[in-house]
Amino acid sequence: MSEKKNLKGGSSKLLYYRSRPTGNRTPKTKIAHGKQIPYFEEELERIYFKEEDVQKFSLDRHGQNIPYVDGHLTIINNYMFDYWSHFLSAEGIALFGHLMRYCYGAKDICWPNLELIALKMNKSRNTVKKYLAILEDYGFVYHFNVQNADMNNTDESPLFKVRKKVPFLSQELYEQLPPVLQADHDRYLSHLLETCEKEDLELDPNVNYNDIYSELIEKGRIHRKPKQLSLFEAEKQTQIKKQLLQQDITEADKQLWSSFMEEVKTKIAKPSIDTWFKGTFATKQDGIYTIYTPHNHVTEWLESRYFTLITDTLRAVDTNFTGIRIESISR
């Protein structure tokens, strides 16, 4: 019995996944020009896909594909150079060509070395990644990160699903072409109708590849790596986050919170203020106040015991707000 091959043609069990932001951000610092600079790092989660779903997924099933006409082909259909290049740019077209170069025969899968492609294009790897994202946006390429399950989930080069048939521009994109290119596109379609067997060719209103990709994502299995921080690391992140948040506080925010605290002192005892309001600060954005507390226990107490008092007190110093959020700066 012949050994089952993975999508890369080998025998190892491969895991295919996409990474996406969870919406959570971790405060960190970096050294720039000899100074410590605080910043937020996006937390990512991985979405794993069954090999059969990766195999079945095809970009060529979406949009109206150009029929084959002898003389209209170079290495890539001339339509790419004439019309898609307006949206993909010369670099995007070149990158698509490099990916197509590795999709031999009827294959729509390749796993090229991006560093090598970057060298061939005389571009940085980050530039290549930028144009990969553009190609994804327009439905020409979709990538999957890969782990080798037989080698302790070691990361391998990503796998790319590449569109093999060139689609027409959607009606929406056609209308974004400069008038000269629109006129040229009209002549192209007219000539195409004369030379192929189709009775009519109409541009699709639009193809939303985000919806197509979302349908695929729904088939995946989400894996979020658990984080275990030491007390020292947790405290360090809390301080960095506090520093970042306080950079956004305006003088108006400071003045209003000072007025708020003065008003609170007339309503509750000092021990309660020292216990539940010490170390708090607030910002106002789009009509919503966000009140930051030192840790979760204070947040929970303010929400359950003092929310009405906070609302009424804020109304006394500022009548122009639409909502209140209470958040902890600690993890």
C-alpha positions, 0 to 999 in steps of 0.5 A: 500500500502506498504511503499517504502524502500530505499536501506538500508531497511528504509523509509527515503529518502536517498541521495547517493554521491561520493566526489572527488577533484576539483583540487582547494586547500585552504591554511591553517595552523595547529599547529605541535610541537608548530609551525604553519605549512602552508599546502594546503587542497584539495577542494572536490565536491559531485556527487549525484546519483539517487537511481535507478542508485545505485541499477542497478550498479553492479561490477559483470557484469564486468570481467569473473567470476569463475563458481561454482565448488563444493569443491572450496568454503570456506566462500570466494572462494579459488581463493581469498586466492590463487591469489588475495591476492597477490594484495589485501594483507591479510588485503584486503582479511580480509576486503572483508570478513568482508564486505561479512559477511554483504551481506546476501543472494543475496544482494550486498549492506551493510552499516557496521560500519567501526569502528567496522570492524577496531576493529575486524581487530585490525587496525586503521580506516585509515588503513581500509580506505586504504584497501577499496581504494585498493578493489575499485581499483581492482573492489571488492567494491564501496562505496557511501556516504549517506545523509538522506534528511528527516533529514536535509541531515544528514550524515549516514554511507556509503553504499557499493556495494560489488562484490559477484562473484570472478573474474579471474585475468586479463591477465595483473595481471596474468603476474605480479604474481611470477612464482611459483604462475603463475604455480599454477594458470595454474594448477588451470585452467587446473583442472577447465576445467576438472571439469566444463562444460565450453569448454574454459576459457581465461583471459581477457586482462584487466578490467579498473575499473576507466573507469567503475567508470567514466561511473557511475560518468557521471550519477551523479549530481555535487554539489559544496558547495559555499564558502563565506569568510570574508575579514579577512579570504581571506587575511589570506588565501592569506598570507598562500598561498604566504608563501607556494609558496615562499618556492618553490622559488629557488635561481636561481628563485630569481636571474632571477626575480631580473634581469628581474625587472632590465631590466623592469626598463629600459623599463617602468616608475617607477609609472607603475612598482610600480603599476603593478609589485610590490609584484610579484615573479616567479618560473620556472618549466619544462620550464614554468614560473609562475608569481605570482601577489598580486591580480586578477586585476594585473593579468588581467592587466599584461595579457592584457597590458604587456604580450608581454613586459614580454615575450620579457624581459624574453627572454633577461635574459633567452632564455631557457623557453617554456611558461609563466603563470600569476596567482594571489595568492589571491582568 
